[in-house]
Amino acid sequence: MKFMLMMFGDVATLTQTRSPAWIREMIAFMTQFDADLRQTGELVYDEGLADGSTAKIVGLEGGVPVARDGQIAGDGPSLIGFWVVDVASEAHAIAIAARVVAFIEAPVEVRPIPAGPPEI
């Protein structure tokens, strides 16, 4: 079963609430965490994202696609990184997420990735 594990946050809050030493420690933790998931064969794909302040929203204005600065989440935390894991159960995906939560002391969203679109 595939699951996406999602981390939310923003650079401004991180730099205001955490020391540079903690941020370096967090980067080292994430690097090792990723390596551990690769070693077990559970990691499908992972990526960190640029801060939400760099986001663009593409919408329609008068029927024409237009890009503007901003993020759908508004000001504050947005998706900053994710992992796609392939594991035997939701419980195991939650256990993997718990490792990150224990270190960063912030929630991680775990969501199943279905094999196809929903049946209608």
C-alpha positions, -999 to 999 in steps of 0.1 A, spaced: 0 0 0 13 34 -9 9 64 14 20 100 12 35 115 44 33 153 43 52 179 64 39 215 67 56 246 78 73 278 66 108 292 67 100 323 86 85 304 116 113 279 115 140 305 117 122 324 144 115 294 166 145 272 161 182 277 164 206 273 134 221 243 153 187 227 155 180 233 118 213 217 109 204 187 132 170 185 115 186 184 81 210 156 92 180 137 107 160 140 75 190 128 54 194 97 76 156 92 77 155 92 39 185 68 37 168 44 62 137 43 40 158 37 9 176 9 26 144 -9 36 130 -4 1 99 14 15 107 48 -1 91 54 -35 98 91 -38 105 121 -15 111 157 -20 115 190 -1 98 220 -15 107 257 -17 91 279 9 54 287 3 64 324 -1 77 314 -36 44 298 -47 22 309 -76 -15 302 -79 -28 297 -114 -65 305 -117 -90 318 -142 -97 354 -146 -123 361 -173 -118 326 -186 -81 332 -191 -54 313 -170 -35 339 -149 -7 333 -124 -4 354 -93 19 353 -62 6 333 -32 -3 299 -20 -37 282 -17 -31 276 20 -28 314 25 -3 329 49 15 306 73 23 269 70 21 251 37 34 218 23 72 219 27 81 183 20 67 148 15 75 111 12 57 85 -8 62 51 9 51 16 -1 44 -4 31 23 -33 43 -2 -13 63 -15 21 73 -2 13 108 33 10 95 30 43 75 19 59 107 48 45 126 72 59 99 55 93 103 58 91 141 96 90 137 95 124 120 69 138 145 91 128 175 120 148 161 103 179 146 75 180 173 49 190 146 22 169 129 27 149 98 -3 141 76 -5 105 64 -28 99 34 -34 67 13 -26 67 -24 -53 46 -41 -44 24 -70 -68 43 -92 -97 67 -93 -127 62 -70 -155 40 -84 -186 60 -92 
